[in-house]
Amino acid sequence: MCSNFQSINPQQAVWVRDHFQCELPNDNWREDVYPAYQTPLIWMDGDKPRCELAQFGLIPYWAQDKKKFGLRTYNARSETVAEKPSYRNAWKQRQFGLAIMQSFYEPNYATGKAVRWRIHRTDSAPLAAASIWERFVDQDTGELIFSFSMLTINATEHQVMRQFHKPDDEKLSIVVLHEPEYRQWLQANHEQARELLTLVPDDFLMSEPAPRK
């Protein structure tokens, strides 16, 4: 599971423009992202990609406590995303997005205690993670609520991603996509989306300790 990542930054606007033909939001956001934080998300607005700030942690329209709901819905298991109440509408409606980031963090317990490790592409390029989103106007407040969750898959056999989480916990990874798959994911039908929910090759990612200072 991933609850913390290093967001893309404004200096990487050219990368966003080249890959998605859209612009980063003209807003401020934190580089170190946790659930309930706002961060850029790529989504399809009609037939064109759009980049807009969205809350990390998906909030369905029916959630009672919309301020806290996303604190537990930041990851969606690919095996159950179509059935879980929090995620099934976004999946059914094919509301597929891409969380764009420089790296993400996971806990490594090799020393017996949790140490934060940073995972990033071996070529140091930004990465995009398969996500689902919800977007609606809150009837009580009139606020536009835009939120997302990153999909996860089993990573037991992945050389990099199997290092993380407690020894007895299932090894999970977010779904990092290759560049040719970005538009495919955004416009996928359900069968195509399932085919894209795979692990990247071991040599696509690298990791190193990045303890909090």
ChimeraX commands (.cxc) that place a marker at each C-alpha (Angstrom):
marker #1 position 0.00,0.00,0.00 radius 0.5
marker #1 position 1.14,3.53,-0.59 radius 0.5
marker #1 position 0.12,6.33,1.77 radius 0.5
marker #1 position 2.92,8.80,1.01 radius 0.5
marker #1 position 4.50,9.98,-2.22 radius 0.5
marker #1 position 6.59,12.78,-3.66 radius 0.5
marker #1 position 4.34,14.70,-6.02 radius 0.5
marker #1 position 5.38,16.02,-9.37 radius 0.5
marker #1 position 6.60,19.62,-9.14 radius 0.5
marker #1 position 6.05,22.73,-11.29 radius 0.5
marker #1 position 9.53,22.37,-12.82 radius 0.5
marker #1 position 8.26,19.21,-14.54 radius 0.5
marker #1 position 5.51,21.03,-16.41 radius 0.5
marker #1 position 7.17,20.24,-19.74 radius 0.5
marker #1 position 6.98,16.50,-18.99 radius 0.5
marker #1 position 3.25,16.84,-18.29 radius 0.5
marker #1 position 2.74,18.87,-21.46 radius 0.5
marker #1 position 4.70,16.41,-23.60 radius 0.5
marker #1 position 2.91,13.32,-22.29 radius 0.5
marker #1 position -0.63,14.61,-21.83 radius 0.5
marker #1 position -0.92,17.82,-23.86 radius 0.5
marker #1 position -2.25,19.71,-20.86 radius 0.5
marker #1 position -0.91,22.03,-18.18 radius 0.5
marker #1 position -0.20,21.56,-14.51 radius 0.5
marker #1 position -2.65,23.42,-12.23 radius 0.5
marker #1 position -1.89,27.05,-11.55 radius 0.5
marker #1 position -2.10,26.38,-7.82 radius 0.5
marker #1 position 0.17,25.45,-4.95 radius 0.5
marker #1 position 0.41,21.93,-3.58 radius 0.5
marker #1 position 2.68,20.09,-1.18 radius 0.5
marker #1 position 5.45,18.00,-2.62 radius 0.5
marker #1 position 5.25,15.44,0.18 radius 0.5
marker #1 position 1.73,14.00,-0.17 radius 0.5
marker #1 position -0.33,12.08,2.39 radius 0.5
marker #1 position -4.04,11.11,2.42 radius 0.5
marker #1 position -6.37,14.13,2.35 radius 0.5
marker #1 position -3.71,16.29,0.64 radius 0.5
marker #1 position -4.31,17.89,-2.76 radius 0.5
marker #1 position -2.04,16.84,-5.63 radius 0.5
marker #1 position -2.17,16.90,-9.46 radius 0.5
marker #1 position -4.18,14.14,-11.14 radius 0.5
marker #1 position -4.56,13.44,-14.85 radius 0.5
marker #1 position -8.10,12.58,-15.95 radius 0.5
marker #1 position -10.14,12.62,-19.15 radius 0.5
marker #1 position -12.44,15.59,-19.52 radius 0.5
marker #1 position -14.45,14.38,-22.48 radius 0.5
marker #1 position -11.88,13.25,-25.04 radius 0.5
marker #1 position -8.99,15.38,-23.75 radius 0.5
marker #1 position -6.61,14.81,-20.82 radius 0.5
marker #1 position -6.78,17.40,-18.08 radius 0.5
marker #1 position -4.57,17.96,-15.03 radius 0.5
marker #1 position -6.23,19.23,-11.87 radius 0.5
marker #1 position -5.68,19.12,-8.13 radius 0.5
marker #1 position -7.51,16.24,-6.45 radius 0.5
marker #1 position -7.56,14.90,-2.92 radius 0.5
marker #1 position -5.55,11.75,-2.24 radius 0.5
marker #1 position -8.15,9.38,-0.78 radius 0.5
marker #1 position -11.32,8.71,-2.77 radius 0.5
marker #1 position -14.56,10.18,-1.41 radius 0.5
marker #1 position -17.84,8.72,-2.76 radius 0.5
marker #1 position -20.79,11.09,-2.98 radius 0.5
marker #1 position -22.63,9.22,-0.19 radius 0.5
marker #1 position -19.85,9.55,2.41 radius 0.5
marker #1 position -21.11,11.13,5.63 radius 0.5
marker #1 position -17.83,12.56,6.93 radius 0.5
marker #1 position -16.30,13.81,3.71 radius 0.5
marker #1 position -13.36,15.46,5.45 radius 0.5
marker #1 position -12.09,12.21,6.95 radius 0.5
marker #1 position -13.43,9.51,4.64 radius 0.5
marker #1 position -10.42,9.63,2.31 radius 0.5
marker #1 position -8.01,8.85,5.14 radius 0.5
marker #1 position -8.79,5.15,4.61 radius 0.5
marker #1 position -9.52,5.00,0.86 radius 0.5
marker #1 position -6.22,6.11,-0.65 radius 0.5
marker #1 position -5.52,2.63,-2.10 radius 0.5
marker #1 position -7.97,0.30,-3.84 radius 0.5
marker #1 position -7.15,-3.38,-4.28 radius 0.5
marker #1 position -7.45,-4.34,-7.94 radius 0.5
marker #1 position -9.03,-7.68,-7.02 radius 0.5
marker #1 position -12.00,-6.07,-5.26 radius 0.5
marker #1 position -12.26,-2.58,-6.74 radius 0.5
marker #1 position -15.39,-3.49,-8.72 radius 0.5
marker #1 position -17.25,-4.72,-5.63 radius 0.5
marker #1 position -16.21,-2.49,-2.72 radius 0.5
marker #1 position -18.86,0.19,-2.04 radius 0.5
marker #1 position -16.31,3.02,-1.84 radius 0.5
marker #1 position -14.83,2.29,-5.27 radius 0.5
marker #1 position -17.35,0.44,-7.39 radius 0.5
marker #1 position -19.03,3.50,-8.90 radius 0.5
marker #1 position -15.73,4.98,-10.04 radius 0.5
marker #1 position -14.77,1.62,-11.56 radius 0.5
marker #1 position -18.18,1.05,-13.15 radius 0.5
marker #1 position -18.13,4.51,-14.74 radius 0.5
marker #1 position -14.54,3.95,-15.94 radius 0.5
marker #1 position -13.31,7.02,-14.12 radius 0.5
marker #1 position -9.66,6.20,-14.65 radius 0.5
marker #1 position -6.93,8.68,-13.78 radius 0.5
marker #1 position -3.18,8.91,-13.30 radius 0.5
marker #1 position -1.46,10.07,-10.13 radius 0.5
marker #1 position 1.76,11.70,-11.34 radius 0.5
marker #1 position 4.76,11.79,-9.04 radius 0.5
marker #1 position 8.52,11.77,-8.72 radius 0.5
marker #1 position 8.63,8.83,-6.31 radius 0.5
marker #1 position 6.66,7.04,-3.62 radius 0.5
marker #1 position 7.51,5.71,-0.17 radius 0.5
marker #1 position 7.01,2.39,1.60 radius 0.5
marker #1 position 8.13,1.04,5.01 radius 0.5
marker #1 position 11.01,-1.45,5.03 radius 0.5
marker #1 position 11.31,-3.68,8.13 radius 0.5
marker #1 position 14.70,-5.29,7.36 radius 0.5
marker #1 position 16.18,-3.83,10.55 radius 0.5
marker #1 position 13.20,-4.89,12.65 radius 0.5
marker #1 position 11.80,-1.37,12.71 radius 0.5
marker #1 position 9.98,0.53,10.00 radius 0.5
marker #1 position 12.33,2.66,7.88 radius 0.5
marker #1 position 10.87,4.77,5.10 radius 0.5
marker #1 position 12.28,3.87,1.67 radius 0.5
marker #1 position 11.92,5.84,-1.54 radius 0.5
marker #1 position 10.96,4.04,-4.77 radius 0.5
marker #1 position 11.43,5.71,-8.14 radius 0.5
marker #1 position 12.13,4.97,-11.78 radius 0.5
marker #1 position 15.67,3.88,-12.60 radius 0.5
marker #1 position 15.86,6.60,-15.25 radius 0.5
marker #1 position 14.68,9.24,-12.72 radius 0.5
marker #1 position 11.74,10.27,-14.94 radius 0.5
marker #1 position 8.39,11.04,-13.30 radius 0.5
marker #1 position 6.05,8.10,-12.95 radius 0.5
marker #1 position 2.30,7.68,-13.31 radius 0.5
marker #1 position 0.18,5.34,-11.19 radius 0.5
marker #1 position -3.16,3.86,-12.24 radius 0.5
marker #1 position -5.96,5.48,-10.24 radius 0.5
marker #1 position -9.72,5.86,-10.05 radius 0.5
marker #1 position -11.51,9.10,-9.20 radius 0.5
marker #1 position -14.79,10.63,-8.07 radius 0.5
marker #1 position -15.92,14.18,-8.82 radius 0.5
marker #1 position -19.17,15.75,-7.60 radius 0.5
marker #1 position -20.67,18.83,-5.99 radius 0.5
marker #1 position -21.50,18.38,-2.32 radius 0.5
marker #1 position -25.21,19.16,-1.99 radius 0.5
marker #1 position -24.77,20.42,1.57 radius 0.5
marker #1 position -21.90,22.85,0.98 radius 0.5
marker #1 position -21.84,23.47,-2.79 radius 0.5
marker #1 position -18.15,22.45,-2.78 radius 0.5
marker #1 position -16.69,20.60,-5.75 radius 0.5
marker #1 position -15.08,17.45,-4.35 radius 0.5
marker #1 position -12.52,15.76,-6.57 radius 0.5
marker #1 position -10.65,12.79,-5.12 radius 0.5
marker #1 position -8.82,9.64,-6.15 radius 0.5
marker #1 position -7.40,6.31,-5.03 radius 0.5
marker #1 position -4.40,4.47,-6.45 radius 0.5
marker #1 position -4.91,0.84,-7.43 radius 0.5
marker #1 position -2.75,-1.89,-5.89 radius 0.5
marker #1 position -1.75,-5.41,-6.90 radius 0.5
marker #1 position 0.12,-8.28,-5.28 radius 0.5
marker #1 position 3.89,-7.80,-5.45 radius 0.5
marker #1 position 5.19,-10.98,-3.81 radius 0.5
marker #1 position 7.32,-11.85,-6.85 radius 0.5
marker #1 position 8.63,-8.34,-7.58 radius 0.5
marker #1 position 12.30,-7.87,-6.71 radius 0.5
marker #1 position 11.86,-4.28,-5.53 radius 0.5
marker #1 position 8.31,-4.11,-4.17 radius 0.5
marker #1 position 8.43,-7.34,-2.14 radius 0.5
marker #1 position 10.85,-5.65,0.29 radius 0.5
marker #1 position 8.19,-3.56,1.97 radius 0.5
marker #1 position 5.60,-3.77,4.75 radius 0.5
marker #1 position 5.69,-6.01,7.82 radius 0.5
marker #1 position 7.11,-9.52,7.31 radius 0.5
marker #1 position 3.73,-11.24,7.72 radius 0.5
marker #1 position 1.76,-8.70,5.67 radius 0.5
marker #1 position 0.83,-9.26,2.04 radius 0.5
marker #1 position 3.24,-7.52,-0.33 radius 0.5
marker #1 position 1.34,-4.95,-2.38 radius 0.5
marker #1 position 2.36,-2.35,-4.93 radius 0.5
marker #1 position 0.70,0.53,-6.70 radius 0.5
marker #1 position 0.36,0.02,-10.46 radius 0.5
marker #1 position 3.10,1.98,-12.20 radius 0.5
marker #1 position 2.47,2.31,-15.94 radius 0.5
marker #1 position 4.75,2.67,-18.95 radius 0.5
marker #1 position 4.42,5.78,-21.14 radius 0.5
marker #1 position 2.54,4.01,-23.99 radius 0.5
marker #1 position 0.00,2.82,-21.43 radius 0.5
marker #1 position -0.94,6.28,-20.12 radius 0.5
marker #1 position -3.59,7.09,-22.69 radius 0.5
marker #1 position -4.65,3.43,-22.87 radius 0.5
marker #1 position -5.47,3.50,-19.15 radius 0.5
marker #1 position -7.31,6.80,-19.30 radius 0.5
marker #1 position -9.55,5.55,-22.12 radius 0.5
marker #1 position -9.75,1.84,-21.24 radius 0.5
marker #1 position -12.84,-0.29,-21.08 radius 0.5
marker #1 position -13.02,-2.69,-18.14 radius 0.5
marker #1 position -11.32,-5.59,-19.91 radius 0.5
marker #1 position -8.49,-3.36,-21.13 radius 0.5
marker #1 position -8.10,-1.83,-17.67 radius 0.5
marker #1 position -7.73,-5.27,-16.09 radius 0.5
marker #1 position -5.00,-6.14,-18.59 radius 0.5
marker #1 position -3.04,-3.03,-17.59 radius 0.5
marker #1 position -3.10,-3.86,-13.88 radius 0.5
marker #1 position 0.30,-5.55,-13.83 radius 0.5
marker #1 position 3.72,-5.02,-12.29 radius 0.5
marker #1 position 6.49,-3.28,-14.18 radius 0.5
marker #1 position 9.72,-5.25,-14.75 radius 0.5
marker #1 position 12.07,-5.41,-11.77 radius 0.5
marker #1 position 14.62,-3.14,-13.44 radius 0.5
marker #1 position 12.07,-0.36,-14.06 radius 0.5
marker #1 position 12.19,0.70,-10.40 radius 0.5
marker #1 position 14.89,1.19,-7.78 radius 0.5
marker #1 position 14.75,1.96,-4.08 radius 0.5
marker #1 position 16.86,3.32,-1.25 radius 0.5
marker #1 position 16.40,4.34,2.39 radius 0.5
marker #1 position 14.81,7.76,2.86 radius 0.5
marker #1 position 14.14,8.12,6.59 radius 0.5
marker #1 position 12.16,11.13,7.75 radius 0.5
marker #1 position 14.41,13.89,9.03 radius 0.5
marker link #1:1,2 radius 0.2
marker link #1:2,3 radius 0.2
marker link #1:3,4 radius 0.2
marker link #1:4,5 radius 0.2
marker link #1:5,6 radius 0.2
marker link #1:6,7 radius 0.2
marker link #1:7,8 radius 0.2
marker link #1:8,9 radius 0.2
marker link #1:9,10 radius 0.2
marker link #1:10,11 radius 0.2
marker link #1:11,12 radius 0.2
marker link #1:12,13 radius 0.2
marker link #1:13,14 radius 0.2
marker link #1:14,15 radius 0.2
marker link #1:15,16 radius 0.2
marker link #1:16,17 radius 0.2
marker link #1:17,18 radius 0.2
marker link #1:18,19 radius 0.2
marker link #1:19,20 radius 0.2
marker link #1:20,21 radius 0.2
marker link #1:21,22 radius 0.2
marker link #1:22,23 radius 0.2
marker link #1:23,24 radius 0.2
marker link #1:24,25 radius 0.2
marker link #1:25,26 radius 0.2
marker link #1:26,27 radius 0.2
marker link #1:27,28 radius 0.2
marker link #1:28,29 radius 0.2
marker link #1:29,30 radius 0.2
marker link #1:30,31 radius 0.2
marker link #1:31,32 radius 0.2
marker link #1:32,33 radius 0.2
marker link #1:33,34 radius 0.2
marker link #1:34,35 radius 0.2
marker link #1:35,36 radius 0.2
marker link #1:36,37 radius 0.2
marker link #1:37,38 radius 0.2
marker link #1:38,39 radius 0.2
marker link #1:39,40 radius 0.2
marker link #1:40,41 radius 0.2
marker link #1:41,42 radius 0.2
marker link #1:42,43 radius 0.2
marker link #1:43,44 radius 0.2
marker link #1:44,45 radius 0.2
marker link #1:45,46 radius 0.2
marker link #1:46,47 radius 0.2
marker link #1:47,48 radius 0.2
marker link #1:48,49 radius 0.2
marker link #1:49,50 radius 0.2
marker link #1:50,51 radius 0.2
marker link #1:51,52 radius 0.2
marker link #1:52,53 radius 0.2
marker link #1:53,54 radius 0.2
marker link #1:54,55 radius 0.2
marker link #1:55,56 radius 0.2
marker link #1:56,57 radius 0.2
marker link #1:57,58 radius 0.2
marker link #1:58,59 radius 0.2
marker link #1:59,60 radius 0.2
marker link #1:60,61 radius 0.2
marker link #1:61,62 radius 0.2
marker link #1:62,63 radius 0.2
marker link #1:63,64 radius 0.2
marker link #1:64,65 radius 0.2
marker link #1:65,66 radius 0.2
marker link #1:66,67 radius 0.2
marker link #1:67,68 radius 0.2
marker link #1:68,69 radius 0.2
marker link #1:69,70 radius 0.2
marker link #1:70,71 radius 0.2
marker link #1:71,72 radius 0.2
marker link #1:72,73 radius 0.2
marker link #1:73,74 radius 0.2
marker link #1:74,75 radius 0.2
marker link #1:75,76 radius 0.2
marker link #1:76,77 radius 0.2
marker link #1:77,78 radius 0.2
marker link #1:78,79 radius 0.2
marker link #1:79,80 radius 0.2
marker link #1:80,81 radius 0.2
marker link #1:81,82 radius 0.2
marker link #1:82,83 radius 0.2
marker link #1:83,84 radius 0.2
marker link #1:84,85 radius 0.2
marker link #1:85,86 radius 0.2
marker link #1:86,87 radius 0.2
marker link #1:87,88 radius 0.2
marker link #1:88,89 radius 0.2
marker link #1:89,90 radius 0.2
marker link #1:90,91 radius 0.2
marker link #1:91,92 radius 0.2
marker link #1:92,93 radius 0.2
marker link #1:93,94 radius 0.2
marker link #1:94,95 radius 0.2
marker link #1:95,96 radius 0.2
marker link #1:96,97 radius 0.2
marker link #1:97,98 radius 0.2
marker link #1:98,99 radius 0.2
marker link #1:99,100 radius 0.2
marker link #1:100,101 radius 0.2
marker link #1:101,102 radius 0.2
marker link #1:102,103 radius 0.2
marker link #1:103,104 radius 0.2
marker link #1:104,105 radius 0.2
marker link #1:105,106 radius 0.2
marker link #1:106,107 radius 0.2
marker link #1:107,108 radius 0.2
marker link #1:108,109 radius 0.2
marker link #1:109,110 radius 0.2
marker link #1:110,111 radius 0.2
marker link #1:111,112 radius 0.2
marker link #1:112,113 radius 0.2
marker link #1:113,114 radius 0.2
marker link #1:114,115 radius 0.2
marker link #1:115,116 radius 0.2
marker link #1:116,117 radius 0.2
marker link #1:117,118 radius 0.2
marker link #1:118,119 radius 0.2
marker link #1:119,120 radius 0.2
marker link #1:120,121 radius 0.2
marker link #1:121,122 radius 0.2
marker link #1:122,123 radius 0.2
marker link #1:123,124 radius 0.2
marker link #1:124,125 radius 0.2
marker link #1:125,126 radius 0.2
marker link #1:126,127 radius 0.2
marker link #1:127,128 radius 0.2
marker link #1:128,129 radius 0.2
marker link #1:129,130 radius 0.2
marker link #1:130,131 radius 0.2
marker link #1:131,132 radius 0.2
marker link #1:132,133 radius 0.2
marker link #1:133,134 radius 0.2
marker link #1:134,135 radius 0.2
marker link #1:135,136 radius 0.2
marker link #1:136,137 radius 0.2
marker link #1:137,138 radius 0.2
marker link #1:138,139 radius 0.2
marker link #1:139,140 radius 0.2
marker link #1:140,141 radius 0.2
marker link #1:141,142 radius 0.2
marker link #1:142,143 radius 0.2
marker link #1:143,144 radius 0.2
marker link #1:144,145 radius 0.2
marker link #1:145,146 radius 0.2
marker link #1:146,147 radius 0.2
marker link #1:147,148 radius 0.2
marker link #1:148,149 radius 0.2
marker link #1:149,150 radius 0.2
marker link #1:150,151 radius 0.2
marker link #1:151,152 radius 0.2
marker link #1:152,153 radius 0.2
marker link #1:153,154 radius 0.2
marker link #1:154,155 radius 0.2
marker link #1:155,156 radius 0.2
marker link #1:156,157 radius 0.2
marker link #1:157,158 radius 0.2
marker link #1:158,159 radius 0.2
marker link #1:159,160 radius 0.2
marker link #1:160,161 radius 0.2
marker link #1:161,162 radius 0.2
marker link #1:162,163 radius 0.2
marker link #1:163,164 radius 0.2
marker link #1:164,165 radius 0.2
marker link #1:165,166 radius 0.2
marker link #1:166,167 radius 0.2
marker link #1:167,168 radius 0.2
marker link #1:168,169 radius 0.2
marker link #1:169,170 radius 0.2
marker link #1:170,171 radius 0.2
marker link #1:171,172 radius 0.2
marker link #1:172,173 radius 0.2
marker link #1:173,174 radius 0.2
marker link #1:174,175 radius 0.2
marker link #1:175,176 radius 0.2
marker link #1:176,177 radius 0.2
marker link #1:177,178 radius 0.2
marker link #1:178,179 radius 0.2
marker link #1:179,180 radius 0.2
marker link #1:180,181 radius 0.2
marker link #1:181,182 radius 0.2
marker link #1:182,183 radius 0.2
marker link #1:183,184 radius 0.2
marker link #1:184,185 radius 0.2
marker link #1:185,186 radius 0.2
marker link #1:186,187 radius 0.2
marker link #1:187,188 radius 0.2
marker link #1:188,189 radius 0.2
marker link #1:189,190 radius 0.2
marker link #1:190,191 radius 0.2
marker link #1:191,192 radius 0.2
marker link #1:192,193 radius 0.2
marker link #1:193,194 radius 0.2
marker link #1:194,195 radius 0.2
marker link #1:195,196 radius 0.2
marker link #1:196,197 radius 0.2
marker link #1:197,198 radius 0.2
marker link #1:198,199 radius 0.2
marker link #1:199,200 radius 0.2
marker link #1:200,201 radius 0.2
marker link #1:201,202 radius 0.2
marker link #1:202,203 radius 0.2
marker link #1:203,204 radius 0.2
marker link #1:204,205 radius 0.2
marker link #1:205,206 radius 0.2
marker link #1:206,207 radius 0.2
marker link #1:207,208 radius 0.2
marker link #1:208,209 radius 0.2
marker link #1:209,210 radius 0.2
marker link #1:210,211 radius 0.2
marker link #1:211,212 radius 0.2
marker link #1:212,213 radius 0.2
view
